[in-house]
Amino acid sequence: MTKKNTELESGKIKLSDDVYATIVSITALATKGVHHMSSTFNNEVNTFFRRKTDHEGVKISFTDEGAIAVTLYVSISYGYRIPDIALRLQERIKTALVSYTEIKVETIDLVVQDIIFDDFAPELSPSEE
């Protein structure tokens, strides 16, 4: 697990990847139109070996300069414009990361893996059952 170091006059602050992933997950799930975080292949392998993390669908990496790069895997609720949700997610996640940790954000990549039709499932009338 990598850690980002922040040097202060009085000492160092080390934040784990899990801290950044938690901020990203909470912000993404609080965004209207995001149904849930999606699994990646690595999440599935970890689940198989019972090493499941709480940050499903979030990948964190750092550039050589110390800036953060986020890849987010989400499922969107049907009825929302994907470009609008993507832009809103990127803005909200960047704002949250900068305000909570003061880290420079390099990129926030969004991978929409599914559209969820929960609220639009056709209901059968009693004559069709």
C-alpha positions in Angstrom: 0.0 0.0 0.0 1.5 3.3 -1.0 1.3 6.4 1.1 1.4 10.0 0.2 3.7 12.1 2.4 3.0 15.7 3.2 5.8 17.7 4.8 4.9 20.3 7.4 7.2 22.4 9.5 6.2 20.4 12.6 6.4 16.9 11.0 5.0 14.6 8.3 1.5 13.5 7.5 1.1 10.1 5.8 -2.2 9.2 4.2 -3.0 5.7 3.0 -4.6 5.0 -0.3 -7.7 3.9 1.7 -8.2 7.4 2.9 -8.3 8.8 -0.6 -10.5 5.9 -1.8 -13.0 6.5 1.1 -13.3 10.2 0.2 -13.9 9.2 -3.5 -16.4 6.5 -2.7 -18.5 8.6 -0.3 -18.5 11.6 -2.7 -19.4 9.4 -5.7 -22.3 7.6 -3.9 -23.7 10.9 -2.7 -23.9 12.2 -6.3 -27.4 12.1 -7.8 -27.6 9.6 -10.6 -24.8 7.2 -9.4 -26.6 4.0 -8.6 -23.6 2.1 -7.2 -19.9 1.5 -7.5 -19.0 -1.3 -9.9 -16.6 -4.1 -9.5 -13.4 -4.4 -11.4 -11.6 -7.7 -12.2 -9.2 -7.0 -9.2 -12.2 -6.6 -6.9 -13.7 -9.9 -8.1 -10.3 -11.7 -7.5 -10.0 -10.2 -4.0 -13.6 -11.2 -3.2 -12.8 -14.8 -4.3 -9.9 -14.9 -2.0 -11.9 -13.2 0.8 -9.8 -10.0 0.7 -12.7 -7.7 -0.2 -12.1 -4.0 0.4 -14.7 -1.3 1.2 -13.6 0.7 -1.8 -15.0 -1.3 -4.6 -14.7 0.5 -7.9 -12.0 3.0 -7.0 -8.4 2.8 -8.2 -5.9 5.2 -6.7 -2.4 5.9 -8.1 0.1 8.7 -7.8 2.3 10.5 -10.4 6.0 11.0 -9.8 5.3 14.6 -8.7 2.9 13.4 -6.0 -0.4 14.2 -7.7 -3.2 11.8 -7.4 -4.8 10.0 -10.3 -8.2 8.4 -9.7 -10.1 5.8 -11.8 -13.7 5.3 -10.8 -16.0 2.4 -12.0 -19.7 3.2 -11.6 -23.1 2.2 -12.6 -25.5 5.0 -13.5 -29.3 5.1 -12.9 -31.4 5.1 -16.1 -32.8 8.5 -17.0 -29.6 10.6 -16.3 -27.4 12.1 -18.9 -24.0 10.3 -18.6 -21.9 13.3 -19.7 -23.6 15.5 -17.0 -23.0 12.9 -14.3 -19.4 12.4 -15.4 -18.6 16.1 -15.2 -20.4 16.5 -11.9 -18.6 13.5 -10.4 -15.2 14.8 -11.6 -15.9 18.2 -10.1 -17.2 16.9 -6.8 -14.4 14.4 -6.3 -11.7 16.9 -7.1 -13.2 19.4 -4.7 -13.5 16.9 -2.0 -9.9 15.6 -2.4 -8.4 19.1 -2.5 -10.5 20.4 0.5 -9.9 17.3 2.7 -6.3 16.5 1.9 -4.9 19.5 -0.1 -3.4 17.0 -2.7 -3.0 18.0 -6.3 -5.4 16.1 -8.6 -3.9 15.0 -11.9 -6.8 13.1 -13.4 -10.2 11.6 -12.5 -11.1 9.0 -15.1 -14.7 7.6 -15.0 -15.7 4.2 -16.4 -19.4 3.7 -16.7 -19.9 0.0 -16.6 -23.6 -0.3 -16.5 -27.0 1.5 -16.6 -29.5 0.3 -14.0 -33.2 0.2 -14.9 -34.6 -0.5 -11.4 -37.2 2.2 -11.3 -38.3 1.5 -14.9 -39.0 -2.2 -14.8 -42.4 -2.8 -16.4 -45.0 -4.1 -13.9 -47.3 -6.9 -15.0 -51.0 -6.3 -14.8 -53.1 -9.0 -13.1 -54.4 -10.2 -16.5 -50.8 -10.9 -17.7 -49.7 -13.1 -14.8 
